[in-house]
Amino acid sequence: MPNNLNKHIFLVDDDPDIRLVVSRTLEQLGSKVTCFAFGADCLEQLHSQRCDLLITNLKMPDMDGIKLLTEAKRLIPTLPVLLITGYGDTQTAVRGFKAGASDFIEKPLDKQTFLSAVESVLKQHTKTHPLVGKVLTKTEMRVLRLILDGKSNKEIARSLHRSVRTIEDHRAHIMHKFGVDNVLDLFKEIAVIRMPDLEADE
């Protein structure tokens, strides 16, 4: 799995044995792995550290995997997330995919199946622009909301009391961070984020 060299993976699981086994497996393949026992600690580090893939257990005491997935997607919309569960069923899988999960893996983990899923997700989310996966600024969040409302650059500039050129720059940064090059694809990507959470971020 040579493409995993230098990839930074966040692993969240309240079971220390799972963290140890999974992290060692991924590190042997050339990936850097940062482990967390709590979802809140993972979210804090997402603000300052690069993360190419988030792998999280679904059932955890402080914050379940769906909640962590949703919050992580608010911070970094393009971040791929793998959910791990020992309680997998159709309803849970649907909830995970609706929240934006890239894949869903059941315990006990089969090493080859797990590694194939990791490889597939990382391959699909190869970053081609330095801004892809970066956290949106508060101003970019405001511009994004107005874009989703169908406002033109001129209307957004008037609303935010900025120049049209400034709005064009913000719009370009937003597109790069989502890894898209047109508004239609932006709408598709934003569909995995819960809009009430997005609108509440000021």
Buried (B, 14 or more C-beta within 10 A) or exposed (E): BEEBEEBEBBBBBBBEEBBEBBBEBBEEBEBBBBBBBBBEBBBEEBEEEBBBBBBBBBBBEEBBBBBBBBBBBBBBBBBBBBBBBEEBEEEBBEBBBEBBBBBBBBBEBEEEEBBBBBBBBBEEBEEEEEBBBBBBEEBBBBBBBBBBEEBEBEBBBEBBEBEBEBBEEBBEBBBBBBBBEEEEEBEEBBEBBBEEEBEEEE
